[in-house]
Amino acid sequence: MIDRDKLLSTVLAFVPPELPTDPTTPAVVKAADRISRYWTSAQTGALPPGSEAHKREVCRMFQETFNPYQPSVIAWPKLSAEELRRLTSLPIWDIAVQTEGRARLRFAAYAQSVADPDMQAAIMLNAWEENRHKEVLSKLVEAYGITLASEPAYRYPRDPEWAYLVTGYSECIDSFFAFGLFDLARQSGFFPKELVQTFEPVIQEECRHILLFANWLAWHRTNLPWWRRVYFEIRVAAAWILIAWERARLARSIEPGGSETRLDENFTVSNAKLVSPVDIGALDFMKLCLRENDRRFEGYDPRLLRPIAVPRFVRFALRIMTPLTRKKRLHTQADAPG
């Protein structure tokens, strides 16, 4: 078995598609951003999930939409005293750094177990990008004087496939809500425009990550023999149960003004009021998340599969909650004096 330190060295030594050698200019940044958002396969016809063509094009998408930004050259904008207070008061930085630290090792561990060279390279690039996210967050907290708790020892996963499943599904949940929260912060001016622009490549990169995961899932399922497929589906169900339990534990464990650093799984900042002075209801927030989710995926080839579980659940919840909310509002108005 590869130990943790050797695996981390593998992630750090991984060579991504291309890193810039020329000075970073606004035009270069804009071009890289566009490449990361828009991709259509040159392959004609259908891409049946699980087929060789499907797998090949998914991996091509992930390689060709790579954004070569470098954390070491990010120019962090100067913040006013109030902007700095808002940023440093967010109770997310410890768990954000730790989440990326775990994800890079889990993805790299699973990549080592994948026999297909194209898919292995794509998932290893995913691990490298998770490590880059950790570097971005580390540079941010350093730039703005945010104090972090000591990072725990990151353990090599005993079951790489299980760790990849749980982390991948967790990222699908977190990214869906992060898309909405990020746009809410942009609209409200909670973060200055320059800081929003600085973080935009990281948010779009999460979209690419869960797009890869959704298509890996279809490819992996299709190519399993029936008896392993049954076992795999049991593991998928167990992963969802674990994630639901972890989210319930997260909700119970957050204390006012407290810390969430002891939690083990990916985080979702569920309270939109943290990033907006404007009061937004649950229904409006869910609609915002759906719009942002659709917007971020719309530039990729429609023949590639999208994560569907969370958007479907939210749409179902909206169908149930919208009439109930409307009915409650009518009753409130009817009961009002005058």
N, C-alpha and C positions, 0 to 999 in steps of 0.2 A: 504494500500500500504506500502511496506517495504521502509523505508527511506534510503538515500544514506549511512549514517554512519553505519546503521545496516547491509546493504548489503555488505559494505566493510569489516565489521567484519566477516561476513559469509565467504567471500573469504579468509581472513587471517586465519580463523579457520579451513578451509577445510583440510582434511587429505588426502594427495596424496597417491598413491599405496605403496611406500616405499622410505624412505630416508636413506642414508647410515649411519651406526654407526661406521664402521671400518675406519681407516685412508685412505685418498684418495691416491692411487698409480697409476702410469701409466697403469698398467694392469687392474685395476678397471675402470679407465676412458675409456680405449679402449673397454672393454667388454660392458660397458653401451652405448657407442657410437654405437657399432654394433647392440645391441638390439633395439636401437631407429630407425635404418635404414632398418632393414630386418624383415619382418613378413609375414607369410603365414598361412591362416586359416586351421585348421584340418578338417573343414567341407568339405565333398566331394560334387561334383556336382556344379550346378550353384547357384549363390546368386542373385536371381531376385531383382532388386532395389525396395525398399519399403516393402519387405517381412520381416517376423519376423526373419528369418535366417540372412538376410542381415543386419538388424539393430543390432542384437546380435553380429555379427562378427565385424562390424564397431566399436562398443563400446569396444569389446575385444581388437581389434587392438590398440585403443587409450590408453587403460589402460596398455597393455602389452609392448608397445613401450616407455613407460615413461622413461625419462632419469633423474636420481635423483641428478644431480649436484646441488651444493649449492652456491649461490652468495657470501655468507659470507666467504668462504674459497678459492675463486679464487685468485691465485697468479698473480697479474697483472705484466707483464714484464716491465723491465726498458727500457725506450726509449731514443734514442739519441736526441740531441737538434732539429735536422731536422725532425726526426720522430714525435716528440712531436708537432712541429709547424704544420706539415701536419695534424695530428689528430685534434688538437684544431681549425684549420682553417675551418674544415668542417661545413657548416651551417645547421646541422641536429639535434644537440643534444637536443635543447629545444623541438622541435616538436616530436622527437622520444620518449622522456620521457612522454610527454603529450598524445601521441597516445596510449601508453600502459596503461596509467592511465585511459583513457576513455574506452578502450577495455575491461579491467577486469570487470568494472562495467556493461557494456552493456551485456557481455556474462553471467555474474552472474545473472543479472536481467532476461534475457531470460530463463536461466536454471531453475529459480524459477517457471516459468510458464509452464514448460514441465511436462506432467503427467507421461510419461514413465520413470521409475526409472533408466534404463540403460542409456538412452540418456541424462537424467538430470545429472547423475553422470559424463558422458563424457564431457558435455559442462561446468559443474562446474570445472572440472579438467582443461579444456581449460582456463577458467577465472583465475584459480590459477596460471597457467603457464604464462599468460599475466602479472600477478602481479610480477612473478619472473623475467620476462624480464625487467620490470621497475626497479626492485632491481639491476639487472646486470648493466643497464645503469647508475643508480644512483651511484653504486660503481665505475664504470669507470670514470665518470666525477669527482668524489671525488679523485680518485687515480691520475688523470692527471691534476687536477686544472682547469677544465673547468667550467666557470661561466655560470649558467643558469638563465633565467628569472624566476620570480615567477610563480609557477604553478597556473592555474585558478582553481576555484571551480568545481569539477566534479559533474555533475548533474545526478540524477536518470532519466533514459529514460522514457518519458511519454508513449511510445509505444515500449515495449521490443522487439517484433518480428521485427518491422521496424528497430530498432537500430541494431539488430543482422544481419539482411539482408544487410544493408548498410555497416556495419563494415566487415562482412564476405566477401562480394564481393570486398571491397576495399583491404582487405588482399590478395585476389587472384591476384589482379593487382600488388600490391606492391611487393609481394613475387616473382612473376615471374621475374620482373626486378631486384630485390635485388639479386636473385640467380646469374644473370649475372654480376652484379656490384661487388659482393663479390668475384667471381672467377677472375674478371679483376684486382681487388685490390691485390689478391693473386699472380697472374701471374706477375704483374708489380713490386711487392715488395713495393707498396705504404705503406702497413702495414707490420711490421716485422712478420716473420713466427710464433713466439710465440703468438702474438696478434690475428692472423688469427685462430690459433688453439683454443684459448680461446673463440672466438665468434662462432666457428663452431656449437656447440650444439644448440645455439639460432637460427641460420639460418635453421638447419635441423628441429628444432621444429616448425618453421613456415610452413614447408612443411607438417608436421603432422596436423597442425591446419587447413590448407585449404583442406587437404584430408578429415578430419572430416566434414568440412562445405559442401563440394561437396556431400558427402554421406548422411548427414543430409537432404540436400535440396531434394535429390531424395526420401528419406524415407518420409519426410514431405509431399511432393507433392502427392505421391501415396496414402497416407492415408487420404487425405482431401476429403470430399464429393464434388460432381461436382460443386455445387454453391459456395462453399468456395474456390475451386481450381481456378475458374475464377477470383475471387477477389484477390487471392494470386498472380496469374500471372500478374495482373495489378500492384500490388505492386512491383513485381520483375522488371517490365519494368520501373516503376517510380524510383526505386533504381538506375538502370543503368543511367537514365537521370540525377539524382541528382549527381551521381559520376562523370559523364562527365562534368557537370557544375562546380563541385568543382575543377576538374583537370584543366579546362580552367581558373578558377579564380586563381589557384595556379600559372599557367604559367604567368598570367598577373601581379601577385602581387609580384613576386620575384624581388627584386632590387639588382643591383650589390653591393655586400658587405653588403646587408641588411639582414633583419630577416624575417622568415616565421612563427614566433611563434603565430600569430593571426589566423592562419588557423585552421579549425575545423576537417578536415578529415585526414585519413592516408596520409603519404607522400611517394613520390617516388623520389629518387635522379635521375633526368633524364639526367644529364650531366655526361657522363662517364669520361670526362677529370678531374673531381674532384678527381678520385681515380687512375688515370693512367697518366704517362707522355707520353705514346704512343698515338698518334692520331688514334682513331678507328672510322670508319664510321658507319652510322646508320644501314646499312645492316649487317655488320659484328657483330655489337652489338646485333642485333635481333637474329642472328644465334647462338651467344654465349648463350643468354638467353634460347633459345629453347633447346640447348644441355644440359645446366645445369638443366633446368626444368625436362627433361627426365631422367637425371642421378639421381636426388634426389628422384624421384618417383619409379625408377625401382625396388627397393628392397621390395616394398609392394605388397601384393597379387593382381594380375592383375584383379581379379574379383571385386575389389573395384573401384569405379568411381573416375576419376581424374577431377580437374577443367579443362574445355575445352575452355571456351570463349576466354580468352586472347591468348593461343597458336594458336587457329584457326584464330583469327584476325591477328596475327603476320605472320602466314604462308600465309594467303591471301595477306597481304601487301607485303611480299617478292615476291610472284608470280607477282604482279603488278610492283613493284619497280625495281626488278632485270633487266628485259629487258630494262626498261627506262634508268637505270643507265648505262648499257652496251652500249646502243645506244648513250647516251650523251658522254661517254668516247671515242667512235669511232669518233664522230663528232669533238671532241676536238683534237684528234690525227691528223685527216685529215686537220684541220685548222692550225695546228702548222707549223711554217716555217721550211723549209729544208726537 
